[in-house]
Amino acid sequence: MRAMILAAGRGERMRPLTDHTPKPLLKVAGKPLIVWHLEALAAAGVREVVINTAWLGAQLPQALGNGQTWGIDIAYSHEGADGLETAGGIATALPLLGEQPFLVVNGDICTGFPFATLLPQLAAWPVERLAHLVLVDNPTHHPEGDFSLTAQGLVADQPELTFSGIGLYHPHLFAPVSAGQRAKLAPYLRQAMAQGRVSGEYFAGPWLDVGTVERLQQAEQLASTWQ
């Protein structure tokens, strides 16, 4: 399983902390947020990770190197200072991700999600599937939700649960997006949902979107319980 960590965001809501440090490098319980992901991915058997960069992007390879510390190989997809949004960033990194479905995780979440549980989904990937999303309960800052799960295990465009920022994607989902093009992910997911080509699962464990300074402090408390 190959994985990509989305780390190109500017982190506007976390200024001034992100004026000089990329959000994924902000420390949570003594280590950068992105390192929690690298450790969890390595423990799940992932050996190849792609990290996209934009704002202050040079700091990420300086801090993480080639991944040898965690027994993985890290490749970097540099997008320039402004970034390409999620779909644009993934589409640009496709040459590094290969032709098979891959895992993507937002670099600014704190979670205990067991990535290894996604391996069966990859092993039995239906030819028509374009994505598999992990959904969680709606946090207080996003009470309206994003999507819902049907009885058949498909994701529907009805707000009920929140997209966790963890998903499996087939490269074909990004066929309409050119490398270097700015593009959001949601429109392509919704189009695939309308075709019944997005499956999903519900995760009830620890998860937090680290989008503000206050939630960074909450992540500190959450992650400290895992050490």
N, C-alpha and C positions, 0 to 999 in steps of 0.2 A: 504494500500500500504506500503510495506517495501522498504527501500532504503539502498544503500551502498554508502559511500563516499570513493573514492580511495585516500589514503593519505600516501602511502608507498614509494613514489619516493624520490630519493636522492637530486634532485634539483641542479645538477652539474653546470648548467648555471647561477645559482643565488648565487654561492659562492662569497664572504665569508659569506653572510647572512645565508646560510643554513649549515654552518659548525657547528653551535651551536643551530640552531632552525629548526625544520621540516618546509618545505615550507608551508604547510597548516596553520601553526601557525604564519606566518608573518602577520603583521597587515596592513589592508587596511582601510583607513578612520576611524581609531581608534579602530578597533577590528580585531581579526584574520580572515583570509580569510575563513577558514572552518566554522566559526560562522555565516557568511552570509548565507552559505548553510543550516546550522542547523535551522536558523530562517525561511528561505524560505520553507524548508521542513515541519517544524511544522505548518506554516501558511497554507500549502496545505493539512493538515490533516494527515501527516505521523506521526506515533507514535513509530515506531521501526526503528532504524538506526544502521547499521554495519559500522565500520570504520576499515580499515586494516592499519597496521603499520609496519614499517621496520626501516629505518634510524632514530635514536633518538626517536624511537617509544614510549618509556616510557613517553615522555613529553605530548603526546596527552591525555591519560587518566588523567594525573595529571592536565592538563589545563581544560579538558571538563567534567571530572567526568562521572556520569551515565546518564547525559542528563536531570536531573531534572530541571535545570535552564530553559530549553526550553519546558518542558512538554513532553519529549520523553524519550524512553529507548535506551541507547547506549550500544552496545556490541562491543568488540574489537577482531579483528582477527590478531594475532601477527605472523609475517612471518620471524622474524630474521633480522639481520642487512642488508642483501643484497636484500630482497624482491623477489617476485615471478613473476614479470611482471603482466599485467592486467588479462589475462585469468587465470593464475595460482593463482593469489590472489582471484579472484571471486570464482573459483572452490573450493579453500580451505575454503572459508567462507560460502559455500552452507548450511552446517548444521545450520547456524545462520539465513539464509535467507528463508528457507522453500521450499515448493514444487510448489509454484505459481510464476508467473512472478513478477519481482521486478525492481525497478529503480536503476540505477547506475549513479553517477555524479563524474566527475573528481574533486579532491579537489583543483586543481590549476587553475580553471577558475573563472572569475568574470562575472556574468550574471544576467540579470533581467528576465530570463525565468520563466514563471508561471507554476510551477510543477503540479498544480492542473489540468491543461488542459490535462494531460496524463491519468487521471482517466478513461475517456471513452474508451481509448485504452485498458486498463486493463479489463474493464467490458465486452468488446466485443472481447476478444482475440481469434482469429481463431486457431483451433487446430493445423494447420500446421505452424503457425508463430513461429519463434525462437527469433526474435529481432525486435525492433522498434527504429530507430535512429532519433535524431534531427540534422539537417544539417543547416549550416549557410554560409553566404558569405565568400569567401576566404580572410583571413587577408593578410596584406602586407608581412608578414614573411612566408606565406605558399600559394603563388599565384597559385600553380598548382592544389590545391584541392585534395579531396579524392574520393568521390563518387558522384552519381547523383540520381535524383528522376525521375521515369518514370511517364507517364500519369496515370497509375494504382495505384500510390502511393507506389510502391516498390522501394527499393534502389538497384542501379546497380553499378557494379564495373567499373565505368567510371569517371575519375576526372573532376568534375565540381563545386561541393560545398565541404565545409569542415565539417568533423564530429566534432560536438560541444563538445564531451565528455559527452553528456547526452543521455542515452538510457534506454530502457526497455528490459529485457532479460528473456527468459524462461530457467530454470535450465538445460533442455535437451541440450541446446547449448554447455554446458560445460561437457557433458558426456564423451568425449574422454580425458579429462584432469584429472589426479589424484590429490588428495589433496597433497600439498607440492611440486608439479611439477612446474617448471618455464615454462611459456608459454605465448606468445603474443596473443592478441585478434584478430588482423586483419585476420590471416589465417582462423580462424573459421567463422568470419563474411563473408569473401569472399566465402567460401564454401557454406554457407547458402544462400548468394545472388544468387549464380549460380543455386540454387534449387528454387528460387523465394520465399524464406521463411523469408525475411527481409523487413519490411515496414518502412516508414519514413515520416518526415514532415520537412518543412522549417520554420526557425525562423528568423525574420528580426529585432528583438529587440537587446538591448545591450548585447554584448558578447565579452569576451577578454580572450585569453590564457595567463595566467600570468607565462611566462616561463623565463623571464629575469628581471634584475633589472630595466631596462627601462620600461618594461611593468608593473612592479609592481607600478611604479609611474603613469602610465596611468590608472591603476586600481584604484588608490587613487582618481584621478580626476573623474573617472566614478562613483564610489560608493558614493562619496561625494554628488552627485546630487540626491541621493535617500533618504538622511537623512532629 
